[in-house]
Amino acid sequence: MAAPTRRIILVQHALAVSEKEDPARPISSEGLEATMGVVGMLSASKTRASGPLAQTVIHSGKLRAKQTAEVLSAGLGATVVEERAGLGPNDDPAAFWTAAEEEEAWRRSSSSSEGGGLAIVGHLPFMERLVGHLVAGDAAKAVVKLSNSGPLCLEADDQGLWRIAWMLPPSLSPK
């Protein structure tokens, strides 16, 4: 029997207001609208019909990431939203991944056979560097260009090799 597919959905936080407008940088009305559009597309997708896309959504703790995670959790079917250290803009993706892999709960959360994968809401450049680390084995490799609120799904095969399964740019959302 083949090992379960592991799934991780990576999302750059929604567009935030400027630091000048509000130092806490909450998501903007445009960012909320884009994220809600993504939630609508995810909720309606055939991929989601077989169960949640993510059981757990983790975020950096910065307000814009937390708000994005909370809104996005509905479209993913997630039941848990929590803050996790190591997801800051300039944090080391390899160190984050090594620490995360050591947690048994992480392995269960990211296994699609357990009813869903794991979603991570964070910041650039960290998120794109994490994709480079997982897909190309080198965080410095530019594998993909993420956009605010746009989910990217990575899946690992039974040998632990990660690949890009799909990407959903918010611009595809009906207005």
ABEGO torsion letter per residue (X at the ends): XBBBBBBBBBBBBBBBBBAAABAAGBBBAAAAAAAAAAAAAAAABAAAAAEBABABBBBAGBAAAAAAAAAAAAAAGBABBBBBBGABAABBAAAAAAAAAABAAAAAAABAAAGEBBBBBBBOAAAAAAAAAAAAGBAABBABBBBBGBBBBBBBBAAGBBBBABBBBAAABBX
